Amino acid sequence: MFSCVKPYEDQNYSALRRDCLRRKVLFEDPLFPATDDSLYYKGTPGPTVRWKRPKDICEDPRLFVDGISSHDLHQGQVGNCWFVAACSSLASRESLWQKVIPDWKEQEWDPEKPNAYAGIFHFHFWRFGEWVDVVIDDRLPTVNNQLIYCHSNSRNEFWCALVEKAYAKLAGCYQALDGGNTADALVDFTGGVSEPIDLTEGDFASDETKRNQLFERMLKVHSRGGLISASIKAVTAADMEARLACGLVKGHAYAVTDVRKVRLGHGLLAFFKSEKLDMIRLRNPWGEREWNGPWSDTSEEWQKVSKSEREKMGVTVQDDGEFWMTFEDVCRYFTDIIKCRLINTSYLSIHKTWEEARLHGAWTLHEDPRQNRSGGCINHKDTFFQNPQYIFDVKKPEDEVLICIQQRPKRSTRREGKGENLAIGFDIYKVEENRQYRMHSLQHKAASSIYINSRSVFLRTDQPEGRYVIIPTTFEPGYAGEFLLRVFTDVPSNCRELRLDEPPHTCWSSLCGYPQLVTQVHVLGAAGLKDSPTGANSYVIIKCEGDKVRSAVQKGTSTPEYNVKGIFYRKKLSQPITVQVWNHRVLKDEFLGQVHLKADPDDLQALHTLHLRDRNSRQPSDLPGTVAVHILSSTSLMAV
């Protein structure tokens, strides 16, 4: 998987390590030096910080002591509980942390080979569509010989402090990790897609059906190796890290370390009873201060669960920051949950396989405002369609579509300050089945995301078969930035960027003609089609100047709803637009009839309900049925 990992800042770990061993020196990273610039991007330092190597902090330093565990981590002086919570989730997934900490056996200290140690480590993170290999030295910030940032239970265990340093290097400095987003770290550790869920807005505490559905989705994400976190929103500055009477802390990220249905009862009776409880295990990154309500460590509710079940769940009675809650209580007390699902694209897997389209784009500014690609959201109607546009197809009668847009992370520096995220989002429009060029007017909005100044925005939506256009935007026009668009569907979606506004001028244009008119045709449905007692298996074809659009087959109905649209760039305005209705047969389809739409633009503006005619006759025939056709527009070329 990591043969294509890109060295961050062109620092090659193997080459640097060999050079240090050859020169018999310990590595000192010139790109993330042991200075205040690596600690802060603003303000003045507090107590004097001394950068020390692990061997100067303790005896027998180790990467891991007794393996890796979510219990290892404790938050330090920087407000990065979001990052520590993500690390706690990572530590519970061996397959994931071994990707973040590559060659971990080789990177471990070996007391028997002290000359093989070069003071250099490297870690892998997924950033903006690719895995990067980040190299650091082992000098860590301390005060009074104590690590001041993330540290482990064991004084001589350093994996979490070193991972944090590598992540701080990506961000620009340690202070840049203050007040971040757990979803970002979860994605950076996995390459997955994060989905935020607002428990308050969704009213999950009182809606049992929605709560059960959410629990099943969380159970699926957890069982398939995904990562989850939970938090309680802090409304005011005074709320930040305020402890509630129930023991939970506001403005604080908790790692979800287990999701399971717990069987109630003892002995054989438990196996015959169907009663199970939806429960979540969480961990406070501080390593202390736990939930003290029902099912807390010393709660009498645990008497309802057999000893063997408690051992299997890993229930402990100690203030280690980890505790169990019912999912109902989670929805009552917590306000937000973040699910980071691992998107499976392997055809060899027994689980659902997704097809991924991954495209890089940018909101750009130009001296000529008409050439801008940063038009803002739909509130800015004059510039909205200047934004980048991407087209994709849903090829099943209905498909679940996952869409994620991520803006390029900005580094924090002493000179430039902290890089702030843009407020971003996207709209999805259902367009004509044969659209090949950019949109210039509004069509049916199929879905839209929220607009938020987070690094990524996610949407999960079910859409019927057809063609769609995604328009990613900044909330306000005039802001430049790069973004990554990821689209996941059950079958390949042929997602691509729409770059052209109209058909290109070629050497053939003067000979064959260039389109003068654009016509959008919408066939709504038909009525009175008869083939069998249950109706026809019909579909419709729209034809214009050699181009055609075909709808999906509507089975077993005499009143089908086709809801199919076509867009035609017309050169020969005297030629009619033809709408044909066919009956789908196994061996050979049966022609039911057709209608011709006149070419006069003045005659193409209203909703037409037209009788079917035999293809060889200009007069209405005995064929039953009518077809409803809506001409959306018939306008000059640049109007569509």
Long-range contacts (C-beta under 8 A, 24 or more apart in sequence): 1-99, 1-131, 2-99, 2-102, 2-124, 2-131, 4-130, 4-131, 5-124, 5-130, 5-131, 5-132, 5-133, 6-130, 6-131, 6-132, 6-133, 7-132, 7-133, 7-135, 8-132, 8-133, 8-134, 8-135, 8-169, 8-170, 11-133, 11-135, 12-135, 13-120, 13-122, 13-133, 13-135, 16-120, 16-135, 17-118, 17-120, 20-118, 20-119, 20-120, 21-115, 21-116, 21-118, 24-115, 25-118, 26-53, 26-117, 26-118, 26-119, 26-120, 26-137, 26-138, 27-118, 27-119, 27-120, 27-137, 27-138, 28-119, 28-137, 28-139, 29-135, 29-136, 29-137, 29-169, 31-169, 32-136, 32-137, 32-165, 32-168, 32-169, 34-137, 34-139, 37-173, 37-413, 37-414, 38-168, 38-169, 38-173, 38-174, 39-141, 39-173, 39-174, 39-175, 40-173, 40-174, 40-175, 40-414, 41-172, 41-173, 41-175, 41-176, 41-412, 41-413, 41-414, 41-417, 41-418, 42-175, 42-414, 42-417, 42-418, 43-175, 47-143, 48-143, 49-141, 49-142, 49-143, 49-148, 50-141, 50-142, 50-143, 51-139, 51-140, 51-141, 51-142, 52-139, 52-140, 52-142, 52-145, 53-119, 53-138, 53-139, 53-140, 54-109, 54-138, 54-140, 54-156, 54-158, 57-140, 57-142, 57-145, 57-147, 57-155, 58-155, 58-156, 59-156, 60-109, 60-111, 60-156, 61-109, 61-156, 61-158, 62-108, 62-109, 62-154, 62-156, 62-157, 62-158, 63-101, 63-104, 63-107, 63-108, 63-109, 63-157, 63-158, 63-159, 63-162, 64-104, 64-108, 64-157, 64-159, 65-152, 65-154, 65-156, 65-157, 66-154, 68-94, 68-97, 68-159, 70-255, 70-257, 70-283, 70-322, 71-153, 71-283, 71-287, 71-320, 71-321, 71-322, 72-152, 72-153, 72-154, 72-157, 72-159, 72-160, 73-150, 73-151, 73-152, 73-160, 73-285, 73-287, 74-150, 74-151, 74-152, 74-153, 74-285, 74-286, 74-287, 75-150, 75-285, 75-286, 76-147, 76-148, 76-149, 76-150, 76-151, 77-148, 77-149, 78-149, 78-174, 78-175, 78-177, 78-178, 79-178, 79-179, 80-149, 80-150, 80-164, 80-177, 80-178, 80-179, 80-180, 81-252, 81-253, 81-285, 81-286, 82-179, 82-180, 82-181, 82-182, 82-184, 82-185, 82-229, 82-253, 83-150, 83-164, 83-167, 83-177, 83-180, 83-182, 83-185, 84-150, 84-160, 84-253, 84-285, 85-182, 85-229, 85-253, 85-254, 85-255, 85-283, 85-285, 86-182, 86-185, 86-186, 86-189, 86-227, 86-229, 86-253, 86-255, 87-150, 87-160, 87-163, 87-164, 87-185, 87-255, 87-285, 88-255, 88-257, 88-283, 88-285, 89-186, 89-227, 89-228, 89-229, 89-255, 89-256, 89-257, 90-189, 90-227, 92-255, 92-257, 92-258, 93-225, 93-227, 95-225, 96-189, 96-190, 96-225, 96-227, 99-124, 100-124, 100-125, 100-163, 100-189, 101-159, 101-163, 102-133, 121-162, 121-166, 122-166, 123-162, 123-163, 123-166, 123-167, 125-166, 125-167, 125-170, 125-188, 125-189, 126-187, 126-188, 126-189, 126-190, 126-191, 127-170, 127-188, 127-409, 128-406, 128-408, 128-409, 128-482, 128-484, 129-358, 129-360, 129-484, 131-191, 132-170, 134-166, 134-167, 134-169, 134-170, 136-162, 136-165, 136-166, 136-169, 138-162, 140-165, 141-174, 149-174, 153-287, 170-409, 170-411, 171-409, 171-411, 171-412, 172-411, 172-412, 172-413, 172-419, 173-412, 173-413, 173-414, 175-412, 176-411, 176-412, 176-418, 176-419, 181-454, 181-455, 182-229, 182-231, 182-253, 182-338, 183-229, 183-338, 183-340, 183-454, 183-455, 183-456, 184-409, 184-454, 184-455, 184-456, 186-227, 186-229, 186-338, 186-340, 187-340, 187-406, 187-456, 189-227, 190-226, 190-227, 190-340, 190-342, 191-342, 192-226, 192-227, 192-340, 192-341, 192-342, 192-343, 193-340, 193-341, 193-343, 193-402, 193-404, 193-458, 193-486, 193-488, 194-338, 194-339, 194-340, 194-404, 194-456, 194-458, 195-338, 195-339, 195-340, 195-341, 195-458, 195-460, 196-336, 196-337, 196-338, 196-458, 197-336, 197-337, 197-338, 197-339, 198-335, 198-336, 199-330, 199-331, 199-334, 199-335, 199-336, 199-337, 200-233, 200-335, 204-331, 205-328, 205-331, 205-332, 211-327, 211-328, 211-331, 212-278, 214-331, 214-337, 215-259, 215-278, 215-327, 217-339, 218-256, 218-259, 218-280, 218-337, 218-339, 219-259, 219-260, 219-261, 221-339, 221-340, 221-341, 222-256, 222-258, 222-259, 223-259, 224-341, 224-342, 224-344, 224-351, 225-342, 226-339, 226-340, 226-341, 226-342, 227-256, 227-340, 228-255, 228-256, 228-259, 228-337, 228-338, 228-339, 228-340, 229-253, 229-254, 229-255, 229-256, 229-337, 229-338, 230-254, 230-256, 230-280, 230-282, 230-330, 230-334, 230-336, 230-337, 230-338, 231-334, 231-335, 231-336, 231-338, 232-333, 232-334, 232-335, 232-336, 233-335, 233-336, 243-289, 244-333, 246-291, 246-292, 246-293, 246-333, 247-289, 247-290, 247-291, 247-292, 247-293, 247-296, 248-291, 248-333, 248-334, 249-284, 249-286, 249-289, 252-284, 252-285, 253-285, 254-282, 254-283, 254-284, 254-285, 254-334, 255-282, 255-283, 255-285, 256-280, 256-281, 256-282, 256-337, 257-281, 257-282, 257-283, 257-322, 258-313, 258-314, 260-313, 262-305, 262-309, 262-313, 263-305, 263-306, 263-309, 264-304, 264-305, 265-304, 265-305, 265-306, 266-306, 267-306, 270-306, 270-309, 277-326, 278-326, 278-327, 278-328, 279-324, 279-325, 279-326, 279-327, 280-324, 280-325, 280-326, 280-327, 280-330, 281-313, 281-314, 281-322, 281-323, 281-324, 282-322, 282-323, 282-324, 282-325, 282-330, 283-321, 283-322, 283-323, 284-321, 284-322, 285-321, 286-321, 287-320, 287-321, 288-319, 288-320, 288-321, 289-319, 289-321, 290-319, 290-321, 290-322, 290-323, 291-323, 291-325, 293-325, 293-329, 294-325, 294-326, 294-329, 295-323, 295-324, 295-325, 295-326, 295-329, 296-323, 296-324, 297-323, 343-402, 343-488, 354-402, 354-488, 354-489, 354-490, 355-488, 355-489, 355-490, 355-491, 355-492, 355-493, 356-486, 356-487, 356-488, 357-392, 357-485, 357-486, 357-487, 357-488, 357-489, 357-492, 357-493, 357-494, 357-495, 358-484, 358-485, 358-486, 359-390, 359-484, 359-485, 359-495, 359-496, 359-497, 360-482, 360-483, 360-484, 360-485, 361-388, 361-390, 361-472, 361-482, 361-483, 361-484, 361-485, 361-497, 362-388, 362-480, 362-481, 362-482, 362-483, 363-387, 363-388, 363-473, 363-474, 363-479, 363-480, 363-481, 363-482, 363-483, 364-480, 365-478, 365-480, 372-477, 372-478, 374-473, 374-474, 374-477, 374-478, 374-479, 374-480, 375-473, 375-477, 376-473, 376-474, 376-475, 376-476, 376-477, 376-478, 377-425, 377-427, 377-451, 377-473, 377-474, 377-475, 377-476, 378-427, 378-473, 380-476, 380-477, 383-477, 384-471, 384-473, 385-438, 385-439, 385-440, 385-441, 385-471, 387-471, 387-472, 387-473, 388-471, 388-472, 388-497, 389-438, 389-439, 389-469, 389-470, 389-471, 389-497, 389-498, 390-469, 390-470, 390-471, 390-472, 390-485, 390-487, 390-495, 390-496, 390-497, 390-498, 391-431, 391-435, 391-467, 391-468, 391-469, 391-470, 391-495, 391-496, 391-497, 391-498, 392-467, 392-468, 392-470, 392-487, 392-489, 392-493, 392-494, 392-495, 392-496, 393-466, 393-467, 393-468, 393-493, 393-494, 394-463, 394-464, 394-465, 394-466, 394-467, 394-468, 394-489, 394-493, 395-465, 395-489, 395-491, 395-492, 395-493, 396-465, 396-490, 396-491, 397-464, 397-465, 397-552, 398-462, 398-463, 398-464, 398-465, 399-462, 399-463, 399-465, 399-489, 399-490, 399-491, 400-460, 400-461, 400-462, 400-489, 400-490, 401-460, 401-461, 401-462, 401-463, 401-487, 401-488, 401-489, 401-493, 402-458, 402-459, 402-460, 402-486, 402-487, 402-488, 402-489, 403-428, 403-449, 403-458, 403-459, 403-461, 403-470, 403-485, 403-486, 403-487, 403-488, 404-456, 404-457, 404-458, 404-459, 404-485, 404-486, 405-449, 405-456, 405-457, 405-472, 405-483, 405-484, 405-485, 405-486, 406-455, 406-456, 406-457, 406-483, 406-484, 406-486, 407-455, 407-456, 407-481, 407-482, 407-483, 407-484, 408-481, 408-482, 408-483, 408-484, 409-455, 420-453, 421-453, 421-454, 421-455, 422-453, 422-474, 422-475, 422-479, 422-481, 423-451, 423-452, 423-453, 423-474, 423-475, 423-476, 424-451, 424-452, 424-453, 424-457, 424-472, 424-473, 424-474, 424-475, 424-481, 424-483, 425-449, 425-450, 425-451, 425-452, 425-457, 425-472, 425-473, 425-475, 426-457, 426-459, 426-470, 426-471, 426-472, 426-473, 427-470, 427-471, 427-473, 428-459, 428-461, 428-463, 428-468, 428-469, 428-470, 428-471, 429-468, 429-469, 429-471, 430-463, 430-466, 430-467, 430-468, 431-466, 431-467, 431-468, 431-469, 431-565, 431-567, 432-467, 432-520, 432-549, 432-565, 432-566, 432-567, 433-466, 433-467, 433-549, 433-550, 433-551, 433-564, 433-565, 433-566, 434-467, 434-547, 434-549, 434-566, 434-567, 435-467, 435-469, 435-567, 436-498, 436-500, 437-498, 437-500, 437-501, 437-502, 437-503, 438-498, 438-499, 438-500, 438-501, 439-469, 439-471, 439-498, 439-640, 440-501, 440-638, 440-639, 440-640, 441-633, 441-639, 441-640, 443-469, 451-475, 465-552, 466-564, 469-498, 501-638, 502-569, 502-637, 502-638, 503-569, 512-571, 513-571, 513-572, 514-571, 515-569, 515-570, 515-571, 515-637, 516-570, 516-571, 516-573, 516-636, 516-637, 517-569, 517-570, 517-573, 517-601, 517-634, 517-635, 517-636, 517-637, 518-567, 518-568, 518-569, 518-570, 518-633, 518-634, 518-635, 518-636, 518-637, 518-639, 518-640, 519-544, 519-567, 519-568, 519-570, 519-577, 519-604, 519-631, 519-633, 519-634, 520-565, 520-566, 520-567, 520-568, 520-631, 520-632, 520-633, 520-634, 520-640, 521-565, 521-566, 521-567, 521-568, 521-577, 521-579, 521-597, 521-629, 521-630, 521-631, 521-632, 522-563, 522-564, 522-565, 522-629, 522-630, 522-631, 522-632, 523-551, 523-562, 523-563, 523-564, 523-565, 523-579, 523-627, 523-628, 523-629, 523-630, 524-561, 524-562, 524-563, 524-628, 524-629, 524-630, 525-559, 525-560, 525-561, 525-562, 525-563, 525-627, 525-628, 526-559, 526-560, 526-562, 526-581, 526-625, 526-626, 526-627, 526-628, 527-558, 527-559, 527-625, 527-626, 527-628, 528-558, 528-559, 528-624, 528-625, 528-626, 529-557, 529-558, 529-559, 529-560, 529-581, 529-583, 529-592, 529-624, 529-625, 530-558, 530-624, 530-625, 531-558, 531-583, 531-590, 532-556, 535-559, 535-560, 536-560, 536-583, 536-592, 537-583, 537-584, 537-585, 538-581, 538-582, 538-583, 538-584, 538-592, 539-581, 539-582, 539-584, 540-564, 540-579, 540-580, 540-581, 540-582, 540-627, 541-579, 541-580, 541-582, 542-566, 542-577, 542-578, 542-579, 543-577, 543-578, 543-579, 543-580, 544-568, 544-570, 544-575, 544-577, 544-578, 545-570, 545-571, 545-572, 545-575, 553-584, 555-584, 558-625, 565-632, 567-640, 569-637, 573-599, 573-601, 574-599, 575-599, 579-610, 579-627, 579-629, 580-615, 581-612, 581-625, 581-627, 591-615, 592-623, 592-625, 593-621, 593-623, 593-625, 595-627, 595-629, 597-629, 597-631, 601-634, 604-631, 604-634, 605-631, 605-634, 606-631
